C-alpha cells in the first residue's frame, strides 16, 4: 500500500500537468498589429470627407463673414484642414485605404445652404452651427477609434485629428452663434463594464485565472492534508522534548 506522502506527490504531479495543459492551450496574446480594420478606415474617410466641405466653407467665411470672429475662425479652419488633409491622404495611401474625392450629398447641401445665405449675418449663424454639429460627429468617431485601434500609426493620427477637431469646436463656439440646444445630446452608456474590461481581459481570461486559483488552492490544501496523514501513519511525529515518560 502506498504511503500518504507518495499519494500526495502523485496527486500534485497530476495537478501540475493539468495546470500546464490549461496554460498551453490558452491562445497567445496578439502581437502588435499593423493592418487596418473597419474602424481605422472609417476614421480616415470621415476626416477626409470633413475637409472636403469644411475647407471651402472656411474660405467663404474668411471673405463673406459679417463678424470679424467668424472670418478669423474660417481662416483657421481652412488652414488646419488643409494640413490635416495632406496627412490623411498620405497615411491612406500607405495603408491602402480608398478615400472619397468629393463631399457627400448631405455636405453638398450644407455648402449650398451657406452659398444661398440671405445675409452675411445669416451666413455667420449657418456657418457656426453647421460646422459645430459636423465637428461633434467626427469627434466621436475619432475618440472611438483612438480608444480601440491596434494600429500605432492610426493611433498617432487620431491623436492629431482629435486635437484639431477639438480646437475647431472651441473656435466655433467662441463666435457666439452656436445654438447648443440644437446639438444632439450625448449618448453615454450607463451600464457597468463586464469583469476584466478595465484591464482589457476577455471573459475566457477571467475564467482561466479563476480556474488556476482554484486548482492551485485545492492542490495545496489536499497536498498538506495527505502529507500530514502520511506522517501520522508513518509514526514520524516526534514527541515534545519536554514531555516526561512513565
Backbone bond lengths (Angstrom), bond angles and torsions (degrees), N, CA, C in turn:
res aa  C-N    CA-C-N  psi(-1)  N-CA   C-N-CA  omega(-1)  CA-C   N-CA-C  phi
1 X - - - 1.456 - - 1.534 109.23 -
2 X 1.347 115.74 136.33 1.447 118.98 -177.93 1.517 110.62 -74.11
3 X 1.327 116.26 146.19 1.455 121.10 178.10 1.518 110.27 -74.34
4 X 1.344 115.64 165.19 1.457 120.02 179.40 1.505 111.71 -62.82
5 X 1.337 118.35 -38.19 1.463 120.78 -178.66 1.515 111.01 -66.37
6 X 1.336 117.54 -36.96 1.454 120.26 178.70 1.518 110.86 -67.09
7 X 1.351 115.94 -42.08 1.464 119.34 177.24 1.525 110.88 -61.94
8 X 1.322 115.72 -39.29 1.469 119.74 178.98 1.514 111.04 -62.52
9 X 1.358 116.01 -43.41 1.457 118.97 -179.60 1.525 111.35 -64.45
10 X 1.346 116.26 -41.17 1.463 119.64 178.47 1.524 110.82 -63.53
11 X 1.328 114.47 -41.57 1.462 118.75 -179.67 1.532 111.16 -63.06
12 X 1.326 116.58 -43.50 1.459 120.55 -179.18 1.521 111.08 -65.87
13 X 1.353 117.54 -35.77 1.459 119.74 177.59 1.523 110.72 -62.76
14 X 1.340 116.24 -41.50 1.471 120.15 178.50 1.524 110.64 -62.49
15 X 1.342 115.39 -43.07 1.467 119.53 -179.46 1.519 110.95 -61.88
16 X 1.332 116.99 -43.62 1.448 119.97 -178.86 1.526 111.68 -66.06
17 X 1.338 117.12 -34.90 1.462 120.39 176.18 1.526 109.98 -63.62
18 X 1.344 116.31 -42.86 1.472 120.13 178.87 1.516 110.82 -63.04
19 X 1.343 116.68 -44.55 1.458 120.90 179.09 1.531 111.45 -60.49
20 X 1.319 116.37 -43.76 1.466 119.92 179.48 1.522 111.00 -62.62
21 X 1.340 116.58 -39.21 1.461 119.90 179.55 1.518 110.84 -65.22
22 X 1.343 116.97 -40.71 1.464 120.58 179.59 1.514 110.61 -61.77
23 X 1.330 116.66 -44.45 1.468 120.72 -178.43 1.518 111.24 -66.51
24 X 1.347 116.56 -44.03 1.465 120.48 -177.56 1.516 111.52 -65.78
25 X 1.334 117.00 -37.37 1.451 120.31 -177.16 1.514 113.46 -75.56
26 X 1.335 118.61 -12.41 1.451 121.35 176.91 1.524 109.56 -70.41
27 X 1.360 117.53 139.31 1.471 119.41 178.35 1.510 111.26 -64.84
28 X 1.320 116.42 140.19 1.461 120.60 179.66 1.516 109.47 -69.07
29 X 1.340 117.23 148.20 1.459 119.07 178.37 1.510 111.18 -61.70
30 X 1.349 114.58 141.34 1.463 119.55 -178.12 1.518 110.65 -66.77
31 X 1.314 115.38 138.64 1.456 119.63 177.33 1.517 109.30 -77.75
32 X 1.310 116.45 170.01 1.457 120.82 -179.60 1.529 109.57 -59.26
33 X 1.331 115.66 126.35 1.448 120.13 -177.55 1.513 110.06 -96.78
34 X 1.317 116.56 143.11 1.457 121.14 179.84 1.517 111.82 -113.89
35 X 1.331 118.68 -3.52 1.458 121.07 177.53 1.519 110.77 -77.54
36 X 1.325 115.99 -178.99 1.456 121.16 178.72 1.519 109.08 -120.86
37 X 1.327 116.05 140.55 1.450 119.93 175.73 1.529 109.23 -103.26
38 X 1.323 116.33 -173.13 1.466 120.52 -176.12 1.528 111.57 -62.48
39 X 1.336 116.98 -37.10 1.451 120.30 179.50 1.518 112.47 -66.01
40 X 1.333 116.98 -41.17 1.461 121.41 177.97 1.537 110.77 -61.30
41 X 1.329 115.54 -44.97 1.467 119.94 179.39 1.528 111.06 -64.11
42 X 1.334 115.92 -41.24 1.465 119.47 179.96 1.522 111.37 -61.47
43 X 1.327 117.10 -38.89 1.461 120.42 179.22 1.525 111.06 -60.68
44 X 1.330 117.05 -48.35 1.463 120.62 -179.82 1.531 111.32 -61.61
45 X 1.320 116.25 -40.47 1.467 120.50 179.98 1.522 110.86 -66.45
46 X 1.337 116.89 -44.07 1.465 120.94 -177.54 1.525 111.85 -65.18
47 X 1.321 116.51 -43.02 1.468 119.51 -179.78 1.526 110.16 -67.09
48 X 1.319 116.69 -41.51 1.469 120.66 177.78 1.525 110.30 -61.36
49 X 1.335 116.52 -45.37 1.459 120.28 -177.72 1.530 111.08 -66.84
50 X 1.319 116.46 -35.92 1.467 119.66 177.37 1.522 110.59 -61.71
51 X 1.337 116.57 -42.94 1.456 119.89 -179.86 1.517 113.25 -65.94
52 X 1.341 116.80 -30.93 1.459 120.34 -176.41 1.528 113.00 -64.35
53 X 1.329 117.52 -27.01 1.463 117.87 177.57 1.528 112.65 -109.45
54 X 1.335 117.13 -24.81 1.460 118.85 -178.05 1.527 112.25 -78.70
55 X 1.333 117.98 -26.94 1.467 119.05 175.92 1.531 111.57 -66.14
56 X 1.345 119.80 -48.49 1.475 117.61 174.87 1.520 112.72 -65.53
57 X 1.318 117.68 -34.92 1.464 119.80 177.70 1.524 110.67 -62.76
58 X 1.324 116.71 -40.82 1.459 120.39 178.05 1.518 111.80 -65.20
59 X 1.332 116.25 -38.01 1.472 120.44 177.92 1.530 110.57 -63.42
60 X 1.320 116.39 -43.52 1.462 120.06 178.57 1.528 111.18 -64.44
61 X 1.343 115.74 -40.92 1.462 119.10 -178.95 1.521 110.59 -62.48
62 X 1.311 116.18 -36.04 1.467 120.08 -178.68 1.530 112.04 -64.55
63 X 1.322 116.34 -28.08 1.467 119.56 -176.92 1.526 113.20 -108.01
64 X 1.326 117.76 -26.28 1.462 119.88 -173.81 1.521 113.96 -108.30
65 X 1.322 117.50 -11.04 1.451 119.56 -177.19 1.520 112.36 -64.21
66 X 1.345 116.15 138.54 1.465 120.44 177.11 1.516 110.88 -77.77
67 X 1.341 116.17 -34.50 1.463 121.03 -177.79 1.521 110.52 -89.35
68 X 1.335 117.25 134.44 1.475 119.28 175.20 1.526 112.02 -57.86
69 X 1.342 116.55 -32.81 1.459 120.12 179.19 1.525 110.94 -66.67
70 X 1.308 116.83 -41.15 1.465 120.36 177.89 1.519 110.32 -63.54
71 X 1.312 117.83 -41.65 1.467 120.94 178.59 1.534 110.58 -62.94
72 X 1.326 115.77 -40.87 1.465 120.05 178.18 1.525 111.45 -65.15
73 X 1.320 116.86 -44.97 1.465 121.17 -179.67 1.525 110.61 -65.74
74 X 1.326 117.07 -40.05 1.468 120.45 178.56 1.512 112.04 -59.84
75 X 1.329 117.24 -42.59 1.465 121.23 179.30 1.526 111.08 -64.74
76 X 1.333 116.47 -42.15 1.467 120.63 -179.11 1.528 111.15 -64.89
77 X 1.326 117.30 -42.48 1.465 121.32 -179.50 1.527 110.33 -66.32
78 X 1.338 116.72 -40.11 1.458 119.87 179.52 1.539 110.80 -61.88
79 X 1.321 117.14 -45.39 1.467 121.11 -178.49 1.528 110.39 -66.66
80 X 1.342 117.13 -46.87 1.468 120.52 -178.27 1.521 111.36 -61.57
81 X 1.326 117.02 -44.77 1.464 119.68 -178.85 1.526 111.13 -69.31
82 X 1.310 117.39 -29.28 1.465 119.35 175.54 1.516 110.84 -63.16
83 X 1.325 116.37 -45.81 1.468 120.27 178.55 1.524 111.28 -66.40
84 X 1.344 116.26 -43.25 1.460 120.11 -179.19 1.525 111.18 -65.61
85 X 1.319 116.96 -33.09 1.459 120.54 179.85 1.531 110.70 -66.60
86 X 1.318 116.76 -38.67 1.468 120.06 176.49 1.530 110.06 -61.23
87 X 1.321 116.51 -46.50 1.470 120.78 179.15 1.527 111.08 -62.30
88 X 1.338 116.17 -41.01 1.465 120.92 -179.35 1.521 111.31 -62.28
89 X 1.320 116.74 -46.49 1.469 120.13 -178.52 1.521 112.21 -67.19
90 X 1.314 116.68 -37.21 1.467 119.71 178.47 1.524 111.39 -65.55
91 X 1.328 116.80 -45.55 1.464 119.70 -178.94 1.525 111.16 -69.09
92 X 1.327 116.87 -38.62 1.467 119.93 178.54 1.524 110.96 -62.94
93 X 1.324 117.33 -39.44 1.467 120.31 178.10 1.523 110.73 -65.46
94 X 1.318 116.24 -39.41 1.462 119.99 -179.74 1.527 111.66 -67.17
95 X 1.336 116.82 -37.03 1.465 121.56 -177.71 1.523 112.57 -95.22
96 X 1.328 116.51 4.43 1.467 121.77 176.82 1.537 111.82 60.94
97 X 1.324 115.43 48.15 1.464 121.90 178.12 1.523 108.42 -109.93
98 X 1.336 117.52 125.85 1.465 121.96 179.83 1.531 109.88 -76.36
99 X 1.321 116.29 135.15 1.466 121.93 -178.60 1.524 110.24 -115.36
100 X 1.329 117.25 151.48 1.470 120.07 176.34 1.530 110.93 -70.02
101 X 1.306 115.71 154.98 1.464 121.00 -178.90 1.516 112.22 -106.71
102 X 1.335 117.93 -8.16 1.458 121.28 -178.88 1.522 109.77 -148.97
103 X 1.323 117.42 160.34 1.465 119.96 179.64 1.528 111.33 -62.57
104 X 1.327 115.19 159.76 1.461 120.09 175.93 1.533 109.98 -71.58
105 X 1.321 115.91 169.61 1.465 120.03 179.39 1.535 110.51 -60.89
106 X 1.335 116.61 -38.18 1.459 120.10 179.04 1.528 110.82 -65.20
107 X 1.331 116.01 -42.72 1.463 119.96 179.42 1.528 111.61 -66.64
108 X 1.312 117.61 -35.89 1.461 120.60 175.37 1.524 110.34 -62.74
109 X 1.310 116.67 -35.58 1.458 120.21 176.45 1.522 111.67 -64.55
110 X 1.339 116.68 -38.51 1.472 119.50 177.75 1.526 110.87 -66.25
111 X 1.338 117.06 -40.26 1.463 120.19 177.99 1.530 110.71 -63.75
112 X 1.339 116.96 -41.01 1.463 120.00 177.46 1.523 111.07 -63.60
113 X 1.331 115.25 -37.09 1.459 119.31 178.03 1.526 111.01 -63.25
114 X 1.332 116.39 -40.54 1.465 120.10 177.62 1.532 110.92 -67.09
115 X 1.318 116.31 -42.90 1.466 119.63 -178.77 1.524 111.75 -62.80
116 X 1.318 116.13 -33.88 1.460 121.18 -175.31 1.525 112.74 -98.01
117 X 1.330 117.83 15.30 1.465 120.34 177.95 1.534 109.19 -58.94
118 X 1.347 117.75 129.00 1.476 120.28 -175.70 1.522 113.98 -61.21
119 X 1.342 116.71 -38.10 1.463 120.40 -177.49 1.529 109.20 -136.42
120 X 1.345 117.51 162.42 1.459 119.82 174.94 1.521 112.71 -58.68
121 X 1.313 117.72 -32.71 1.467 120.63 177.99 1.536 110.45 -67.52
122 X 1.320 117.01 -39.69 1.469 120.38 175.44 1.526 110.58 -64.56
123 X 1.324 115.60 -38.53 1.465 119.59 177.41 1.523 109.82 -58.77
124 X 1.331 118.09 -46.42 1.464 121.66 -178.93 1.524 110.77 -57.90
125 X 1.327 116.51 -45.18 1.467 120.94 -177.82 1.528 110.90 -66.22
126 X 1.325 117.02 -45.35 1.469 120.60 -179.54 1.526 110.18 -65.10
127 X 1.317 116.07 -44.63 1.471 121.02 180.00 1.528 111.05 -57.57
128 X 1.327 117.37 -51.21 1.462 120.90 -176.29 1.530 111.61 -63.64
129 X 1.313 117.84 -42.59 1.464 120.50 -175.04 1.519 112.81 -77.88
130 X 1.334 117.67 -40.05 1.465 119.15 179.65 1.527 110.72 -66.22
131 X 1.320 116.61 -45.19 1.461 118.96 -178.01 1.517 111.70 -71.33
132 X 1.330 117.39 -35.56 1.477 118.60 178.75 1.520 110.95 -65.55
133 X 1.326 118.32 -41.95 1.469 121.13 178.66 1.529 110.79 -65.22
134 X 1.337 116.79 -41.89 1.465 120.53 -179.78 1.516 111.41 -65.90
135 X 1.332 117.27 -40.23 1.461 120.10 178.03 1.526 111.03 -64.37
136 X 1.313 117.60 -35.27 1.464 120.06 177.90 1.518 112.06 -63.19
137 X 1.341 116.86 -36.03 1.459 120.47 179.41 1.524 111.69 -68.65
138 X 1.328 116.80 -48.03 1.468 118.91 -178.62 1.527 110.90 -70.61
139 X 1.331 116.53 -27.33 1.463 120.71 178.31 1.525 110.87 -61.39
140 X 1.334 117.09 -40.95 1.468 120.40 179.72 1.525 111.11 -68.63
141 X 1.338 117.79 -35.39 1.467 120.89 177.35 1.525 110.47 -64.93
142 X 1.326 115.85 -44.15 1.472 120.06 179.17 1.520 110.59 -59.41
143 X 1.335 116.99 -44.55 1.462 121.07 -177.93 1.523 111.58 -61.99
144 X 1.332 117.00 -43.15 1.466 120.32 -178.72 1.530 111.37 -66.16
145 X 1.327 116.22 -43.80 1.465 119.22 -179.32 1.527 110.22 -67.72
146 X 1.333 116.69 -42.59 1.470 120.37 179.79 1.528 111.08 -60.62
147 X 1.323 116.87 -34.80 1.462 120.43 -178.12 1.519 112.91 -73.24
148 X 1.342 118.06 -27.89 1.461 118.67 -172.29 1.506 117.19 -123.12
149 X 1.347 118.96 -4.82 1.467 119.08 -176.04 1.521 111.45 -65.62
150 X 1.325 115.65 145.56 1.473 122.05 175.75 1.527 111.46 -96.60
151 X 1.318 116.59 -6.20 1.458 120.62 -174.96 1.530 110.30 -94.77
152 X 1.326 118.71 120.86 1.470 120.60 -176.90 1.523 113.32 -64.67
153 X 1.340 118.07 -32.66 1.464 120.31 178.74 1.525 111.34 -70.42
154 X 1.321 116.80 -39.23 1.467 120.44 175.89 1.518 109.87 -65.86
155 X 1.334 116.52 -36.42 1.463 120.49 178.76 1.530 110.69 -61.43
156 X 1.320 116.52 -46.11 1.468 120.79 178.87 1.532 110.98 -66.23
157 X 1.325 115.98 -41.34 1.465 120.53 179.04 1.528 111.06 -63.14
158 X 1.332 116.66 -43.46 1.465 120.78 179.98 1.523 111.22 -62.64
159 X 1.319 116.83 -34.30 1.468 119.99 178.26 1.526 110.54 -64.46
160 X 1.329 117.16 -44.00 1.471 121.20 178.49 1.528 110.40 -65.38
161 X 1.338 116.69 -45.88 1.460 120.73 -179.66 1.523 111.17 -62.73
162 X 1.328 116.29 -39.10 1.455 120.63 179.29 1.534 110.91 -60.66
163 X 1.327 116.34 -43.77 1.467 120.73 179.89 1.525 111.02 -64.34
164 X 1.336 116.99 -41.13 1.464 120.90 -179.52 1.528 111.09 -65.73
165 X 1.324 116.82 -46.37 1.466 120.47 -177.57 1.526 110.85 -66.98
166 X 1.326 117.01 -40.10 1.462 119.59 177.69 1.527 110.60 -63.09
167 X 1.312 116.48 -40.22 1.476 120.63 177.52 1.522 110.76 -62.41
168 X 1.332 117.04 -41.69 1.461 120.12 -179.58 1.531 111.48 -67.52
169 X 1.314 117.03 -39.69 1.463 119.85 177.28 1.531 110.49 -59.91
170 X 1.322 115.54 -43.31 1.463 120.57 179.89 1.531 110.80 -65.20
171 X 1.334 117.08 -41.94 1.459 120.86 178.84 1.529 111.25 -63.59
172 X 1.310 116.75 -44.54 1.467 120.17 -179.63 1.528 111.09 -63.38
173 X 1.313 115.76 -39.02 1.471 119.63 178.15 1.532 111.29 -66.52
174 X 1.331 116.03 -29.18 1.467 119.50 -178.83 1.527 112.75 -70.77
175 X 1.352 117.82 -13.06 1.465 119.72 179.12 1.522 111.62 -71.17
176 X 1.338 116.96 -23.11 1.458 120.31 -178.44 1.517 113.64 85.77
177 X 1.342 117.95 2.81 1.469 121.01 -176.97 1.537 113.58 -102.17
178 X 1.315 118.24 -5.49 1.468 120.52 -175.92 1.525 110.12 -74.75
179 X 1.319 115.94 128.04 1.464 122.69 175.94 1.531 107.74 -93.52
180 X 1.329 116.52 97.14 1.467 120.16 -174.57 1.527 112.33 -67.67
181 X 1.326 117.01 -25.72 1.469 119.58 -179.88 1.528 111.58 -68.73
182 X 1.346 117.07 -19.48 1.462 120.53 179.93 1.521 112.55 -87.67
183 X 1.330 117.59 -9.60 1.468 120.75 -179.86 1.520 110.37 -75.92
184 X 1.336 118.29 145.52 1.473 120.24 177.75 1.518 110.85 -65.15
185 X 1.323 115.57 141.79 1.462 119.74 179.09 1.523 110.51 -71.09
186 X 1.335 114.77 150.23 1.462 120.14 -179.71 1.514 110.16 -65.79
187 X 1.323 116.00 136.22 1.462 122.20 178.26 1.525 107.94 -107.03
188 X 1.329 115.56 87.88 1.465 121.11 -177.19 1.517 108.75 -103.54
189 X 1.342 116.14 126.56 1.472 120.47 179.18 1.516 109.74 -65.58
190 X 1.339 115.50 131.56 1.464 119.96 -179.53 1.513 113.59 -99.04
191 X 1.342 116.99 -10.22 1.461 119.86 -179.20 1.511 110.32 -73.62
192 X 1.332 115.79 147.28 1.459 121.15 179.97 1.521 109.89 -70.22
193 X 1.301 116.04 147.16 1.462 120.66 177.59 1.522 110.03 -70.44
194 X 1.331 119.88 148.16 1.458 122.02 178.44 1.517 111.87 -64.53
195 X 1.311 115.67 160.09 1.460 120.54 -178.04 1.513 110.51 -56.45
196 X 1.324 115.66 132.37 1.454 120.97 178.23 1.508 114.25 88.01
197 X 1.348 118.65 -6.85 1.456 119.91 -177.06 1.512 111.64 -64.46
198 X 1.332 117.44 -39.29 1.464 120.28 -177.92 1.523 111.50 -63.46
199 X 1.336 116.47 -25.90 1.461 120.75 179.99 1.523 111.76 -102.35
200 X 1.362 115.59 9.35 1.458 121.04 179.94 1.518 111.04 61.65
201 X 1.352 115.29 41.14 1.453 120.14 178.22 1.513 109.19 -102.71
202 X 1.338 116.67 135.48 1.447 120.26 174.54 1.522 109.51 -79.98
203 X 1.346 116.30 164.52 1.463 120.74 179.92 1.514 110.50 -58.92
204 X 1.331 117.25 -39.22 1.454 120.37 178.76 1.512 112.07 -61.51
205 X 1.347 116.88 -36.45 1.464 120.33 178.29 1.521 110.86 -64.07
206 X 1.339 115.86 -42.92 1.465 120.04 -179.30 1.528 110.75 -64.32
207 X 1.356 116.19 -44.08 1.465 119.85 -179.59 1.521 111.14 -65.55
208 X 1.335 116.18 -40.51 1.463 119.49 178.58 1.519 111.02 -62.24
209 X 1.317 116.20 -43.48 1.465 119.88 178.69 1.511 111.77 -61.16
210 X 1.346 116.19 -42.37 1.458 119.67 179.04 1.531 111.27 -64.70
211 X 1.352 115.58 -39.79 1.461 119.56 178.71 1.524 111.47 -63.68
212 X 1.329 116.42 -42.32 1.459 119.87 179.19 1.522 110.95 -62.44
213 X 1.332 116.74 -41.72 1.464 120.10 179.36 1.524 110.66 -62.52
214 X 1.351 116.20 -44.30 1.464 119.70 179.92 1.524 111.46 -63.92
215 X 1.332 116.86 -43.45 1.454 119.87 -178.70 1.522 111.81 -65.02
216 X 1.332 115.82 -45.53 1.461 119.15 -179.54 1.521 110.85 -64.74
217 X 1.348 115.75 -44.63 1.464 118.81 179.50 1.509 112.28 -63.08
218 X 1.345 116.30 -44.27 1.459 119.55 179.61 1.508 112.45 -65.17
219 X 1.342 116.13 -40.49 1.457 119.72 178.82 1.523 111.20 -62.80
220 X 1.303 116.35 -41.12 1.470 119.88 -179.92 1.521 111.41 -63.17
221 X 1.332 116.00 -47.82 1.469 119.56 -178.83 1.524 111.93 -63.37
222 X 1.332 116.37 -45.82 1.461 119.20 -179.09 1.523 111.21 -66.62
223 X 1.352 114.93 -38.89 1.463 118.45 178.86 1.511 111.62 -61.60
224 X 1.328 116.92 -43.20 1.466 120.47 178.73 1.515 110.99 -62.97
225 X 1.332 116.69 -42.33 1.468 119.60 179.77 1.527 111.58 -63.06
226 X 1.359 116.32 -43.18 1.462 119.24 179.17 1.520 111.81 -63.71
227 X 1.332 115.95 -42.39 1.458 119.50 -179.35 1.526 110.92 -63.87
228 X 1.330 116.61 -41.72 1.468 119.79 179.09 1.519 111.18 -64.14
229 X 1.327 115.45 -44.46 1.469 117.90 -178.95 1.523 110.41 -65.78
230 X 1.362 117.22 -35.24 1.464 120.24 178.62 1.514 111.65 -65.14
231 X 1.330 117.57 -40.33 1.457 120.42 179.49 1.517 111.31 -67.01
232 X 1.328 115.95 -37.80 1.464 118.78 -179.92 1.518 111.17 -67.08
233 X 1.377 114.90 -43.30 1.458 117.57 -178.25 1.523 111.46 -70.69
234 X 1.325 116.92 -30.36 1.460 119.73 -178.33 1.521 112.94 -81.62
235 X 1.318 117.96 -3.31 1.459 120.86 177.39 1.498 114.23 71.50
236 X 1.349 116.37 24.06 1.455 118.66 -176.32 1.521 112.44 -95.42
237 X 1.324 117.73 7.40 1.445 119.96 179.32 1.502 109.08 -80.81
238 X 1.338 117.65 111.49 1.449 121.56 -174.93 1.518 111.44 -77.97
239 X 1.366 116.44 143.37 1.452 118.91 177.31 1.516 110.03 -72.58
240 X 1.301 116.01 160.35 1.463 122.22 177.08 1.524 108.57 -64.09
241 X 1.336 115.73 134.14 1.465 119.77 -175.82 1.513 112.30 -63.41
242 X 1.349 116.90 -22.21 1.455 118.48 -179.34 1.513 113.62 -90.32
243 X 1.320 118.04 1.59 1.465 121.40 -176.74 1.530 110.02 -79.13
244 X 1.332 118.70 137.31 1.478 123.09 178.58 1.510 109.65 -94.12
245 X 1.308 116.05 150.68 1.479 122.18 -179.23 1.515 109.82 -119.33
246 X 1.323 119.31 135.78 1.442 121.60 -179.78 1.502 111.86 -95.15
